[in-house]
Amino acid sequence: MRIQVQNHAEVSNKYVRFIKWRLHRINQKFAHKLLYADIYIGKEGGNDPSFNAVIKMGIKGHDLLISKKAKSVEQLWKRCSSIVERQVRKWKEKNQIKFKSLTTQN
């Protein structure tokens, strides 16, 4: 799986490694269904900044796109990691149902 991170918010390398680690864990959990992940990290505001993240994940069929905002980087990744896992789980369940219906018709 290829993971590309565009860090426009100058987030420390510790968080970038954490993001990559979480995506690898999710990929292992769902039997290597993710083909790639493109992550954009941005920062808005001056004195009281908010961070935003856009995660585009490549899977068979349509890509998954997740976009979130938060006041801190920690909150942002806690929200994003649970949403990423939920979206991949929904995609996998949907495709398993399609596969089962195709095999029972034959």
mmCIF file of the C-alpha atoms, coordinates in Angstrom:
data_MODEL
# 
_entry.id   MODEL 
# 
loop_
_atom_site.group_PDB 
_atom_site.id 
_atom_site.type_symbol 
_atom_site.label_atom_id 
_atom_site.label_alt_id 
_atom_site.label_comp_id 
_atom_site.label_asym_id 
_atom_site.label_entity_id 
_atom_site.label_seq_id 
_atom_site.pdbx_PDB_ins_code 
_atom_site.Cartn_x 
_atom_site.Cartn_y 
_atom_site.Cartn_z 
_atom_site.occupancy 
_atom_site.B_iso_or_equiv 
_atom_site.pdbx_formal_charge 
_atom_site.auth_seq_id 
_atom_site.auth_comp_id 
_atom_site.auth_asym_id 
_atom_site.auth_atom_id 
_atom_site.pdbx_PDB_model_num 
ATOM 1   C CA . MET A 1 1   ? 0.000   0.000   0.000   1.00 0.00 ? 1   MET A CA 1 
ATOM 2   C CA . ARG A 1 2   ? 1.297   3.424   -0.947  1.00 0.00 ? 2   ARG A CA 1 
ATOM 3   C CA . ILE A 1 3   ? 0.761   6.266   1.520   1.00 0.00 ? 3   ILE A CA 1 
ATOM 4   C CA . GLN A 1 4   ? 1.480   9.835   0.442   1.00 0.00 ? 4   GLN A CA 1 
ATOM 5   C CA . VAL A 1 5   ? 1.256   12.687  2.955   1.00 0.00 ? 5   VAL A CA 1 
ATOM 6   C CA . GLN A 1 6   ? 1.095   16.360  2.014   1.00 0.00 ? 6   GLN A CA 1 
ATOM 7   C CA . ASN A 1 7   ? 1.851   18.230  5.222   1.00 0.00 ? 7   ASN A CA 1 
ATOM 8   C CA . HIS A 1 8   ? 0.943   21.894  4.616   1.00 0.00 ? 8   HIS A CA 1 
ATOM 9   C CA . ALA A 1 9   ? 0.347   22.550  8.323   1.00 0.00 ? 9   ALA A CA 1 
ATOM 10  C CA . GLU A 1 10  ? 3.927   21.768  9.375   1.00 0.00 ? 10  GLU A CA 1 
ATOM 11  C CA . VAL A 1 11  ? 2.681   19.048  11.720  1.00 0.00 ? 11  VAL A CA 1 
ATOM 12  C CA . SER A 1 12  ? 5.505   17.234  13.518  1.00 0.00 ? 12  SER A CA 1 
ATOM 13  C CA . ASN A 1 13  ? 6.847   13.992  12.098  1.00 0.00 ? 13  ASN A CA 1 
ATOM 14  C CA . LYS A 1 14  ? 5.502   12.132  15.145  1.00 0.00 ? 14  LYS A CA 1 
ATOM 15  C CA . TYR A 1 15  ? 1.914   12.643  13.952  1.00 0.00 ? 15  TYR A CA 1 
ATOM 16  C CA . VAL A 1 16  ? 2.748   11.746  10.359  1.00 0.00 ? 16  VAL A CA 1 
ATOM 17  C CA . ARG A 1 17  ? 4.247   8.433   11.531  1.00 0.00 ? 17  ARG A CA 1 
ATOM 18  C CA . PHE A 1 18  ? 1.165   7.826   13.695  1.00 0.00 ? 18  PHE A CA 1 
ATOM 19  C CA . ILE A 1 19  ? -1.130  8.398   10.703  1.00 0.00 ? 19  ILE A CA 1 
ATOM 20  C CA . LYS A 1 20  ? 0.839   5.968   8.555   1.00 0.00 ? 20  LYS A CA 1 
ATOM 21  C CA . TRP A 1 21  ? 0.903   3.383   11.349  1.00 0.00 ? 21  TRP A CA 1 
ATOM 22  C CA . ARG A 1 22  ? -2.887  3.604   11.816  1.00 0.00 ? 22  ARG A CA 1 
ATOM 23  C CA . LEU A 1 23  ? -3.512  3.192   8.085   1.00 0.00 ? 23  LEU A CA 1 
ATOM 24  C CA . HIS A 1 24  ? -1.214  0.166   7.918   1.00 0.00 ? 24  HIS A CA 1 
ATOM 25  C CA . ARG A 1 25  ? -3.056  -1.374  10.880  1.00 0.00 ? 25  ARG A CA 1 
ATOM 26  C CA . ILE A 1 26  ? -6.438  -0.794  9.230   1.00 0.00 ? 26  ILE A CA 1 
ATOM 27  C CA . ASN A 1 27  ? -5.111  -2.272  5.988   1.00 0.00 ? 27  ASN A CA 1 
ATOM 28  C CA . GLN A 1 28  ? -3.920  -5.407  7.819   1.00 0.00 ? 28  GLN A CA 1 
ATOM 29  C CA . LYS A 1 29  ? -7.209  -5.715  9.685   1.00 0.00 ? 29  LYS A CA 1 
ATOM 30  C CA . PHE A 1 30  ? -9.201  -5.743  6.453   1.00 0.00 ? 30  PHE A CA 1 
ATOM 31  C CA . ALA A 1 31  ? -6.979  -8.190  4.539   1.00 0.00 ? 31  ALA A CA 1 
ATOM 32  C CA . HIS A 1 32  ? -4.997  -5.642  2.519   1.00 0.00 ? 32  HIS A CA 1 
ATOM 33  C CA . LYS A 1 33  ? -7.988  -4.160  0.686   1.00 0.00 ? 33  LYS A CA 1 
ATOM 34  C CA . LEU A 1 34  ? -6.540  -0.626  0.533   1.00 0.00 ? 34  LEU A CA 1 
ATOM 35  C CA . LEU A 1 35  ? -4.506  0.100   -2.590  1.00 0.00 ? 35  LEU A CA 1 
ATOM 36  C CA . TYR A 1 36  ? -3.270  3.580   -1.660  1.00 0.00 ? 36  TYR A CA 1 
ATOM 37  C CA . ALA A 1 37  ? -3.935  6.527   0.650   1.00 0.00 ? 37  ALA A CA 1 
ATOM 38  C CA . ASP A 1 38  ? -3.370  10.208  -0.103  1.00 0.00 ? 38  ASP A CA 1 
ATOM 39  C CA . ILE A 1 39  ? -3.480  12.475  2.948   1.00 0.00 ? 39  ILE A CA 1 
ATOM 40  C CA . TYR A 1 40  ? -3.611  16.267  2.891   1.00 0.00 ? 40  TYR A CA 1 
ATOM 41  C CA . ILE A 1 41  ? -3.051  18.112  6.180   1.00 0.00 ? 41  ILE A CA 1 
ATOM 42  C CA . GLY A 1 42  ? -3.887  21.821  6.289   1.00 0.00 ? 42  GLY A CA 1 
ATOM 43  C CA . LYS A 1 43  ? -4.026  24.602  8.852   1.00 0.00 ? 43  LYS A CA 1 
ATOM 44  C CA . GLU A 1 44  ? -6.467  27.507  8.965   1.00 0.00 ? 44  GLU A CA 1 
ATOM 45  C CA . GLY A 1 45  ? -6.386  30.611  11.125  1.00 0.00 ? 45  GLY A CA 1 
ATOM 46  C CA . GLY A 1 46  ? -3.666  32.603  12.804  1.00 0.00 ? 46  GLY A CA 1 
ATOM 47  C CA . ASN A 1 47  ? -3.928  32.967  16.581  1.00 0.00 ? 47  ASN A CA 1 
ATOM 48  C CA . ASP A 1 48  ? -6.382  30.124  17.161  1.00 0.00 ? 48  ASP A CA 1 
ATOM 49  C CA . PRO A 1 49  ? -5.631  27.672  14.335  1.00 0.00 ? 49  PRO A CA 1 
ATOM 50  C CA . SER A 1 50  ? -7.782  24.761  13.302  1.00 0.00 ? 50  SER A CA 1 
ATOM 51  C CA . PHE A 1 51  ? -6.444  21.774  11.408  1.00 0.00 ? 51  PHE A CA 1 
ATOM 52  C CA . ASN A 1 52  ? -8.149  19.996  8.555   1.00 0.00 ? 52  ASN A CA 1 
ATOM 53  C CA . ALA A 1 53  ? -7.418  16.682  6.915   1.00 0.00 ? 53  ALA A CA 1 
ATOM 54  C CA . VAL A 1 54  ? -8.573  15.145  3.671   1.00 0.00 ? 54  VAL A CA 1 
ATOM 55  C CA . ILE A 1 55  ? -7.933  11.426  3.261   1.00 0.00 ? 55  ILE A CA 1 
ATOM 56  C CA . LYS A 1 56  ? -8.449  9.761   -0.104  1.00 0.00 ? 56  LYS A CA 1 
ATOM 57  C CA . MET A 1 57  ? -8.242  5.984   0.006   1.00 0.00 ? 57  MET A CA 1 
ATOM 58  C CA . GLY A 1 58  ? -8.045  3.847   -3.096  1.00 0.00 ? 58  GLY A CA 1 
ATOM 59  C CA . ILE A 1 59  ? -9.961  0.591   -3.045  1.00 0.00 ? 59  ILE A CA 1 
ATOM 60  C CA . LYS A 1 60  ? -11.520 -1.557  -5.748  1.00 0.00 ? 60  LYS A CA 1 
ATOM 61  C CA . GLY A 1 61  ? -14.354 0.402   -7.291  1.00 0.00 ? 61  GLY A CA 1 
ATOM 62  C CA . HIS A 1 62  ? -14.921 3.904   -5.991  1.00 0.00 ? 62  HIS A CA 1 
ATOM 63  C CA . ASP A 1 63  ? -12.381 5.752   -3.845  1.00 0.00 ? 63  ASP A CA 1 
ATOM 64  C CA . LEU A 1 64  ? -13.281 6.741   -0.300  1.00 0.00 ? 64  LEU A CA 1 
ATOM 65  C CA . LEU A 1 65  ? -12.906 10.420  0.613   1.00 0.00 ? 65  LEU A CA 1 
ATOM 66  C CA . ILE A 1 66  ? -12.927 11.628  4.212   1.00 0.00 ? 66  ILE A CA 1 
ATOM 67  C CA . SER A 1 67  ? -12.621 15.260  5.299   1.00 0.00 ? 67  SER A CA 1 
ATOM 68  C CA . LYS A 1 68  ? -12.543 16.486  8.911   1.00 0.00 ? 68  LYS A CA 1 
ATOM 69  C CA . LYS A 1 69  ? -11.624 19.601  10.937  1.00 0.00 ? 69  LYS A CA 1 
ATOM 70  C CA . ALA A 1 70  ? -10.545 19.949  14.570  1.00 0.00 ? 70  ALA A CA 1 
ATOM 71  C CA . LYS A 1 71  ? -8.862  22.414  16.914  1.00 0.00 ? 71  LYS A CA 1 
ATOM 72  C CA . SER A 1 72  ? -5.891  20.141  17.641  1.00 0.00 ? 72  SER A CA 1 
ATOM 73  C CA . VAL A 1 73  ? -3.986  17.517  15.700  1.00 0.00 ? 73  VAL A CA 1 
ATOM 74  C CA . GLU A 1 74  ? -4.698  14.856  18.333  1.00 0.00 ? 74  GLU A CA 1 
ATOM 75  C CA . GLN A 1 75  ? -8.468  15.358  18.060  1.00 0.00 ? 75  GLN A CA 1 
ATOM 76  C CA . LEU A 1 76  ? -8.244  15.357  14.285  1.00 0.00 ? 76  LEU A CA 1 
ATOM 77  C CA . TRP A 1 77  ? -6.557  11.952  14.057  1.00 0.00 ? 77  TRP A CA 1 
ATOM 78  C CA . LYS A 1 78  ? -8.746  10.361  16.700  1.00 0.00 ? 78  LYS A CA 1 
ATOM 79  C CA . ARG A 1 79  ? -11.788 11.355  14.639  1.00 0.00 ? 79  ARG A CA 1 
ATOM 80  C CA . CYS A 1 80  ? -10.272 10.422  11.289  1.00 0.00 ? 80  CYS A CA 1 
ATOM 81  C CA . SER A 1 81  ? -8.967  6.999   12.276  1.00 0.00 ? 81  SER A CA 1 
ATOM 82  C CA . SER A 1 82  ? -12.352 5.822   13.533  1.00 0.00 ? 82  SER A CA 1 
ATOM 83  C CA . ILE A 1 83  ? -14.094 7.174   10.428  1.00 0.00 ? 83  ILE A CA 1 
ATOM 84  C CA . VAL A 1 84  ? -11.555 5.522   8.109   1.00 0.00 ? 84  VAL A CA 1 
ATOM 85  C CA . GLU A 1 85  ? -12.059 2.177   9.808   1.00 0.00 ? 85  GLU A CA 1 
ATOM 86  C CA . ARG A 1 86  ? -15.850 2.498   9.693   1.00 0.00 ? 86  ARG A CA 1 
ATOM 87  C CA . GLN A 1 87  ? -15.855 3.409   5.980   1.00 0.00 ? 87  GLN A CA 1 
ATOM 88  C CA . VAL A 1 88  ? -13.578 0.490   5.040   1.00 0.00 ? 88  VAL A CA 1 
ATOM 89  C CA . ARG A 1 89  ? -15.723 -1.901  7.107   1.00 0.00 ? 89  ARG A CA 1 
ATOM 90  C CA . LYS A 1 90  ? -18.903 -0.692  5.365   1.00 0.00 ? 90  LYS A CA 1 
ATOM 91  C CA . TRP A 1 91  ? -17.263 -1.084  1.958   1.00 0.00 ? 91  TRP A CA 1 
ATOM 92  C CA . LYS A 1 92  ? -16.072 -4.602  2.780   1.00 0.00 ? 92  LYS A CA 1 
ATOM 93  C CA . GLU A 1 93  ? -19.488 -5.715  4.093   1.00 0.00 ? 93  GLU A CA 1 
ATOM 94  C CA . LYS A 1 94  ? -21.215 -4.272  1.033   1.00 0.00 ? 94  LYS A CA 1 
ATOM 95  C CA . ASN A 1 95  ? -18.879 -6.113  -1.326  1.00 0.00 ? 95  ASN A CA 1 
ATOM 96  C CA . GLN A 1 96  ? -19.172 -9.392  0.587   1.00 0.00 ? 96  GLN A CA 1 
ATOM 97  C CA . ILE A 1 97  ? -22.949 -9.261  0.183   1.00 0.00 ? 97  ILE A CA 1 
ATOM 98  C CA . LYS A 1 98  ? -22.551 -8.653  -3.565  1.00 0.00 ? 98  LYS A CA 1 
ATOM 99  C CA . PHE A 1 99  ? -20.080 -11.530 -3.850  1.00 0.00 ? 99  PHE A CA 1 
ATOM 100 C CA . LYS A 1 100 ? -22.336 -13.937 -1.939  1.00 0.00 ? 100 LYS A CA 1 
ATOM 101 C CA . SER A 1 101 ? -25.336 -13.053 -4.088  1.00 0.00 ? 101 SER A CA 1 
ATOM 102 C CA . LEU A 1 102 ? -23.313 -13.642 -7.257  1.00 0.00 ? 102 LEU A CA 1 
ATOM 103 C CA . THR A 1 103 ? -22.075 -17.050 -6.105  1.00 0.00 ? 103 THR A CA 1 
ATOM 104 C CA . THR A 1 104 ? -25.540 -18.242 -5.046  1.00 0.00 ? 104 THR A CA 1 
ATOM 105 C CA . GLN A 1 105 ? -27.043 -17.333 -8.429  1.00 0.00 ? 105 GLN A CA 1 
ATOM 106 C CA . ASN A 1 106 ? -24.657 -19.614 -10.336 1.00 0.00 ? 106 ASN A CA 1 
# 
